[in-house]
C-alpha cells in the first residue's frame, strides 16, 4: 500500500530553509524568485540580494553543473 503525504506549507518552508544544499527557484525568464539561506555559505551572498537577479548571474557554468552530479 502506498501512503501519500502532502506536506504543509510550514513543513515545506522548514525543508527549504534547512536543506544542506543550495535551493533556487527560477521563473521562466531565468529570474531567481526564491533562494534558501545556504546561498550565504555557498556563494557568500545573502538571499535577499539574489532574489530578482538572473540565475546566470550566479556564475554557474556547464562544467560546474557536471561536477555537481
Residue pairs with C-beta under 8 A, 6 or more apart in sequence:
7 15
16 23
16 34
16 36
17 36
17 37
19 36
19 38
20 38
21 38
22 35
22 36
22 38
22 39
22 42
22 43
23 35
23 36
23 38
24 32
24 34
24 35
24 36
24 39
24 55
25 32
25 33
25 34
25 35
26 32
26 33
26 55
27 33
30 54
30 55
30 56
31 52
31 53
31 54
31 55
32 50
32 51
32 52
32 53
32 54
32 55
33 51
34 51
35 47
35 50
35 51
36 47
37 47
39 45
39 46
39 47
39 50
40 46
40 47
43 50
43 58
50 58
